Amino acid sequence: MSTTEKWFNPNETIGWHKSKSQETRLRLAVRGKHGDKLAAARALQALANVTKDSETKRKARADAKILFAQHKKSKK
């Protein structure tokens, strides 16, 4: 992959901010992906993978983990 190709779109906003409460972050992430918990979890995981801010990385990973678990539970 060349440096000009990007697989993560940083201009896409879903309303997630590290300064908000976890409940609010999760609600905004799912709403930003039109109710798709799996897509929201993947977006947060991608954010955690590309950010250099440790607080953002920690919170995005935690939120993604919760959304992946909720998605998995809803599949049963």
C-alpha positions in Angstrom: 0.0 0.0 0.0 1.4 3.3 -0.9 1.5 6.3 1.4 -1.2 8.0 -0.6 -3.7 5.3 -0.1 -5.7 5.6 3.2 -7.9 2.9 4.6 -9.0 5.1 7.5 -10.9 8.2 6.7 -10.2 10.8 9.5 -12.7 13.2 8.0 -15.6 10.9 8.8 -17.2 12.1 12.0 -19.5 9.9 14.1 -19.7 12.3 17.1 -17.4 10.3 19.3 -15.2 12.5 21.6 -12.9 11.2 24.3 -14.0 14.0 26.7 -17.6 12.7 26.9 -18.9 9.9 29.2 -18.7 6.3 28.0 -22.5 6.0 27.7 -22.6 9.1 25.5 -19.7 8.0 23.4 -21.3 4.7 22.7 -24.6 6.2 21.9 -23.1 8.7 19.5 -20.9 6.1 17.8 -23.8 3.8 17.1 -26.0 6.7 15.9 -23.2 8.0 13.7 -23.1 4.6 11.9 -26.9 4.5 11.6 -27.5 1.9 14.3 -24.9 -0.6 13.1 -23.0 -1.6 16.2 -20.5 -3.6 14.2 -19.6 -0.7 12.0 -19.3 1.6 15.0 -17.0 -0.9 16.7 -14.9 -1.2 13.6 -14.6 2.6 13.3 -13.5 2.9 16.9 -11.0 0.1 16.5 -9.6 1.9 13.4 -9.4 5.1 15.4 -7.5 3.3 18.2 -5.1 1.9 15.7 -4.2 5.2 14.0 -4.2 7.7 16.9 -1.1 8.7 18.7 -3.0 10.0 21.8 -2.9 7.4 24.5 -6.1 8.5 26.1 -8.0 8.3 22.8 -6.5 4.9 22.1 -7.5 3.5 25.5 -11.0 4.8 25.4 -11.7 3.9 21.7 -10.4 0.4 22.3 -12.6 0.0 25.4 -15.7 1.3 23.5 -15.0 -0.9 20.5 -14.7 -3.9 22.8 -18.1 -3.2 24.3 -19.7 -2.7 20.9 -18.2 -5.9 19.6 -19.6 -7.8 22.6 -23.1 -6.2 22.2 -23.0 -7.1 18.5 -22.0 -10.7 19.3 -24.7 -11.0 22.0 -27.4 -9.7 19.6 -26.5 -12.3 17.0 -27.5 -15.1 19.4 
